[in-house]
């Protein structure tokens, strides 16, 4: 029986495009799965000192999951599926 708290889930699949997650979306957790043989990528937008974030490659069959700390939300994340790549995204 539900206790009155709702947990809404977002799902989508992207191909030949980018998806930018931002703080206003209120996402606390996101998983990205590559269901194709073409590599995709995920890039954070935060810098640590003088080092900027760089793209992480998402290969066929790989899943990446990002989770915000406690009650916070993910500030920004860029998910890229080039031509021939299909990425499945699930977020809460």
MDTraj code that builds the backbone (N, CA, C; nanometers):
import mdtraj as md
import numpy as np

residues = "UNK UNK UNK UNK UNK UNK UNK UNK UNK UNK UNK UNK UNK UNK UNK UNK UNK UNK UNK UNK UNK UNK UNK UNK UNK UNK UNK UNK UNK UNK UNK UNK UNK UNK UNK UNK UNK UNK UNK UNK UNK UNK UNK UNK UNK UNK UNK UNK UNK UNK UNK UNK UNK UNK UNK UNK UNK UNK UNK UNK UNK UNK UNK UNK UNK UNK UNK UNK UNK UNK UNK UNK UNK UNK UNK UNK UNK UNK UNK UNK UNK UNK UNK UNK UNK UNK UNK UNK UNK UNK UNK UNK".split()
xyz = np.array([
    [0.0847, -0.1180, 0.0000],
    [0.0000, 0.0000, 0.0000],
    [0.0891, 0.1240, 0.0000],
    [0.0572, 0.2191, -0.0834],
    [0.1357, 0.3425, -0.0947],
    [0.1228, 0.4265, 0.0314],
    [0.2299, 0.4968, 0.0645],
    [0.2288, 0.5804, 0.1845],
    [0.2043, 0.7273, 0.1518],
    [0.1653, 0.7589, 0.0287],
    [0.1369, 0.8969, -0.0087],
    [0.2523, 0.9668, -0.0778],
    [0.3702, 0.9066, -0.0788],
    [0.4842, 0.9653, -0.1478],
    [0.4914, 0.9088, -0.2890],
    [0.5063, 0.9954, -0.3876],
    [0.5111, 0.9509, -0.5268],
    [0.6548, 0.9529, -0.5765],
    [0.6893, 0.8550, -0.6556],
    [0.8202, 0.8495, -0.7197],
    [0.7962, 0.8375, -0.8696],
    [0.8034, 0.9494, -0.9386],
    [0.7764, 0.9548, -1.0809],
    [0.9011, 0.9128, -1.1574],
    [0.8833, 0.8305, -1.2609],
    [0.9950, 0.7808, -1.3405],
    [0.9839, 0.8356, -1.4833],
    [1.0966, 0.8843, -1.5355],
    [1.1063, 0.9327, -1.6735],
    [1.1816, 0.8288, -1.7539],
    [1.1326, 0.7938, -1.8727],
    [1.2024, 0.7009, -1.9622],
    [1.2034, 0.7578, -2.1034],
    [1.3136, 0.7373, -2.1730],
    [1.3219, 0.7769, -2.3136],
    [1.4350, 0.7006, -2.3796],
    [1.4376, 0.7069, -2.5098],
    [1.5434, 0.6459, -2.5897],
    [1.5880, 0.7519, -2.6893],
    [1.7196, 0.7742, -2.6996],
    [1.7693, 0.8753, -2.7938],
    [1.8636, 0.8123, -2.8954],
    [1.8587, 0.8635, -3.0162],
    [1.9468, 0.8224, -3.1247],
    [1.9817, 0.9465, -3.2059],
    [2.1082, 0.9627, -3.2398],
    [2.1535, 1.0727, -3.3249],
    [2.1169, 1.2097, -3.2665],
    [2.1346, 1.2243, -3.1349],
    [2.1043, 1.3516, -3.0695],
    [2.1729, 1.3564, -2.9331],
    [2.1631, 1.4710, -2.8687],
    [2.2113, 1.4870, -2.7316],
    [2.0944, 1.5214, -2.6416],
    [2.1079, 1.4857, -2.5156],
    [2.0076, 1.5157, -2.4142],
    [2.0813, 1.5817, -2.2990],
    [2.0405, 1.7016, -2.2632],
    [2.1052, 1.7732, -2.1534],
    [2.0137, 1.7752, -2.0325],
    [2.0619, 1.7179, -1.9258],
    [1.9898, 1.7168, -1.7992],
    [2.0337, 1.8401, -1.7215],
    [1.9380, 1.9140, -1.6639],
    [1.9762, 2.0298, -1.5837],
    [1.9031, 2.0292, -1.4501],
    [1.9482, 2.1129, -1.3599],
    [1.9010, 2.1151, -1.2220],
    [1.7499, 2.1373, -1.2122],
    [1.6939, 2.2183, -1.3014],
    [1.5506, 2.2493, -1.2940],
    [1.4616, 2.1271, -1.3188],
    [1.5182, 2.0197, -1.3747],
    [1.4417, 1.8968, -1.3986],
    [1.4189, 1.8170, -1.2700],
    [1.4966, 1.8456, -1.1655],
    [1.4771, 1.7816, -1.0357],
    [1.5146, 1.6340, -1.0316],
    [1.6088, 1.5924, -1.1159],
    [1.6474, 1.4514, -1.1236],
    [1.7465, 1.4172, -1.0119],
    [1.7162, 1.3095, -0.9375],
    [1.8048, 1.2639, -0.8307],
    [1.8889, 1.1441, -0.8736],
    [1.8391, 1.0665, -0.9700],
    [1.9143, 0.9504, -1.0175],
    [1.8832, 0.9282, -1.1645],
    [1.9863, 0.8904, -1.2412],
    [1.9689, 0.8623, -1.3828],
    [2.0568, 0.7447, -1.4222],
    [2.0016, 0.6560, -1.5039],
    [2.0775, 0.5444, -1.5601],
    [2.0684, 0.5531, -1.7115],
    [2.1810, 0.5290, -1.7772],
    [2.1890, 0.5332, -1.9224],
    [2.2453, 0.4006, -1.9703],
    [2.1738, 0.3346, -2.0617],
    [2.2152, 0.2043, -2.1149],
    [2.2360, 0.2156, -2.2653],
    [2.3488, 0.1647, -2.3144],
    [2.3769, 0.1636, -2.4582],
    [2.3317, 0.0300, -2.5170],
    [2.2242, 0.0330, -2.5957],
    [2.1699, -0.0886, -2.6557],
    [2.2184, -0.1101, -2.7986],
    [2.3175, -0.0325, -2.8427],
    [2.3669, -0.0432, -2.9805],
    [2.5170, -0.0708, -2.9830],
    [2.5681, -0.1006, -3.1015],
    [2.7118, -0.1300, -3.1147],
    [2.7953, -0.0032, -3.1336],
    [2.7309, 0.1118, -3.1494],
    [2.8010, 0.2395, -3.1625],
    [2.8129, 0.3042, -3.0251],
    [2.9304, 0.3546, -2.9914],
    [2.9543, 0.4154, -2.8605],
    [2.8793, 0.5471, -2.8437],
    [2.8294, 0.5693, -2.7228],
    [2.7732, 0.6973, -2.6833],
    [2.8664, 0.7608, -2.5818],
    [2.8249, 0.8747, -2.5264],
    [2.9090, 0.9383, -2.4251],
    [2.8243, 1.0155, -2.3242],
    [2.8839, 1.0349, -2.2076],
    [2.8235, 1.1118, -2.1002],
    [2.9295, 1.2093, -2.0503],
    [2.8908, 1.3367, -2.0373],
    [2.9856, 1.4393, -1.9955],
    [2.9279, 1.5211, -1.8816],
    [3.0014, 1.5306, -1.7740],
    [2.9650, 1.6196, -1.6651],
    [3.0034, 1.7620, -1.7020],
    [2.9584, 1.8578, -1.6255],
    [2.9892, 1.9979, -1.6571],
    [3.0695, 2.0665, -1.5470],
    [3.1034, 1.9940, -1.4437],
    [3.1775, 2.0514, -1.3318],
    [3.3278, 2.0444, -1.3558],
    [3.3984, 2.1444, -1.3111],
    [3.5449, 2.1438, -1.3113],
    [3.5929, 2.1228, -1.1690],
    [3.7045, 2.0535, -1.1562],
    [3.7701, 2.0388, -1.0267],
    [3.9042, 2.1093, -1.0385],
    [3.9104, 2.2259, -0.9771],
    [4.0289, 2.3080, -0.9937],
    [4.0412, 2.3495, -1.1389],
    [4.1573, 2.3241, -1.1983],
    [4.1803, 2.3601, -1.3378],
    [4.1414, 2.2492, -1.4354],
    [4.0902, 2.1376, -1.3846],
    [4.0565, 2.0238, -1.4709],
    [3.9068, 2.0219, -1.5015],
    [3.8745, 2.0373, -1.6288],
    [3.7344, 2.0342, -1.6726],
    [3.6894, 1.8896, -1.6904],
    [3.5595, 1.8682, -1.6813],
    [3.5043, 1.7352, -1.7088],
    [3.5284, 1.6991, -1.8544],
    [3.5453, 1.5714, -1.8801],
    [3.5586, 1.5232, -2.0181],
    [3.4611, 1.4079, -2.0375],
    [3.4347, 1.3757, -2.1626],
    [3.3359, 1.2727, -2.1958],
    [3.3826, 1.1340, -2.1518],
    [3.2891, 1.0558, -2.0983],
    [3.3110, 0.9148, -2.0684],
    [3.2412, 0.8344, -2.1768],
    [3.3083, 0.7358, -2.2320],
    [3.2519, 0.6545, -2.3388],
    [3.1601, 0.5476, -2.2818],
    [3.0446, 0.5322, -2.3441],
    [2.9459, 0.4321, -2.3060],
    [2.9402, 0.3294, -2.4194],
    [2.9976, 0.2105, -2.3965],
    [3.0081, 0.1083, -2.5010],
    [2.8843, 0.0187, -2.5031],
    [2.8732, -0.0624, -2.6059],
    [2.7601, -0.1539, -2.6211],
    [2.7398, -0.2385, -2.4958],
    [2.6170, -0.2434, -2.4473],
    [2.5834, -0.3251, -2.3314],
    [2.6193, -0.2642, -2.1969],
    [2.6778, -0.1463, -2.1958],
    [2.7205, -0.0823, -2.0708],
    [2.6114, 0.0096, -2.0168],
    [2.6014, 0.0147, -1.8845],
    [2.5105, 0.1068, -1.8156],
    [2.5913, 0.1973, -1.7249],
    [2.5578, 0.3252, -1.7233],
    [2.6143, 0.4202, -1.6272],
    [2.5002, 0.4737, -1.5431],
    [2.5234, 0.4851, -1.4124],
    [2.4234, 0.5395, -1.3212],
    [2.4866, 0.6523, -1.2409],
    [2.4133, 0.7622, -1.2304],
    [2.4570, 0.8775, -1.1525],
    [2.3486, 0.9069, -1.0504],
    [2.3909, 0.9355, -0.9258],
    [2.2952, 0.9612, -0.8190],
    [2.3397, 1.0828, -0.7395],
    [2.2454, 1.1737, -0.7154],
    [2.2739, 1.2914, -0.6340],
    [2.2882, 1.2495, -0.4877],
    [2.3531, 1.3318, -0.4105],
    [2.3742, 1.3053, -0.2684],
    [2.2500, 1.3456, -0.1897],
    [2.2001, 1.2525, -0.1087],
    [2.0859, 1.2735, -0.0201],
    [1.9698, 1.3420, -0.0906],
    [1.9257, 1.4596, -0.0450],
    [1.8066, 1.5251, -0.0996],
    [1.8378, 1.6203, -0.2155],
    [1.9611, 1.6243, -0.2616],
    [1.9958, 1.7154, -0.3706],
    [1.9551, 1.6555, -0.5059],
    [1.9724, 1.7336, -0.6127],
    [1.9444, 1.6873, -0.7483],
    [2.0706, 1.7005, -0.8335],
    [2.0737, 1.6289, -0.9443],
    [2.1878, 1.6378, -1.0364],
    [2.1820, 1.7738, -1.1052],
    [2.2934, 1.8469, -1.1013],
    [2.2956, 1.9828, -1.1554],
    [2.2968, 1.9849, -1.3079],
    [2.3847, 1.9056, -1.3696],
    [2.3953, 1.9100, -1.5149],
    [2.4719, 1.7887, -1.5662],
    [2.4235, 1.7347, -1.6789],
    [2.4849, 1.6177, -1.7399],
    [2.4475, 1.6180, -1.8877],
    [2.5433, 1.5923, -1.9748],
    [2.5168, 1.5892, -2.1186],
    [2.5332, 1.4460, -2.1677],
    [2.4270, 1.3917, -2.2271],
    [2.4253, 1.2542, -2.2776],
    [2.4201, 1.2628, -2.4294],
    [2.5153, 1.1983, -2.4970],
    [2.5244, 1.2089, -2.6425],
    [2.5166, 1.0724, -2.7083],
    [2.4227, 1.0603, -2.8033],
    [2.4077, 0.9392, -2.8849],
    [2.4325, 0.9799, -3.0297],
    [2.5524, 0.9534, -3.0824],
    [2.5797, 0.9900, -3.2218],
    [2.5005, 0.9015, -3.3184],
    [2.5119, 0.9294, -3.4460],
    [2.4432, 0.8507, -3.5481],
    [2.4755, 0.7022, -3.5318],
    [2.3724, 0.6182, -3.5296],
    [2.3914, 0.4744, -3.5135],
    [2.3925, 0.4266, -3.3700],
    [2.3862, 0.5193, -3.2760],
    [2.3883, 0.4846, -3.1331],
    [2.2488, 0.5042, -3.0738],
    [2.2054, 0.4082, -2.9933],
    [2.0782, 0.4192, -2.9216],
    [2.1055, 0.4068, -2.7731],
    [2.0681, 0.5114, -2.6997],
    [2.0855, 0.5125, -2.5545],
    [1.9474, 0.5148, -2.4896],
    [1.9278, 0.4255, -2.3931],
    [1.8028, 0.4205, -2.3166],
    [1.8269, 0.4907, -2.1827],
    [1.7359, 0.5803, -2.1464],
    [1.7530, 0.6630, -2.0269],
    [1.6349, 0.6419, -1.9328],
    [1.6665, 0.6185, -1.8062],
    [1.5661, 0.6085, -1.7010],
    [1.6087, 0.7048, -1.5898],
    [1.5179, 0.7936, -1.5485],
    [1.5533, 0.8915, -1.4467],
    [1.4402, 0.9101, -1.3464],
    [1.4800, 0.9448, -1.2230],
    [1.3847, 0.9769, -1.1166],
    [1.4261, 1.1076, -1.0539],
])
top = md.Topology()
chain = top.add_chain()
for i, resn in enumerate(residues, 1):
    res = top.add_residue(resn, chain, resSeq=i)
    for name in ("N", "CA", "C"):
        top.add_atom(name, md.element.get_by_symbol(name[0]), res)
traj = md.Trajectory(xyz[None], top)
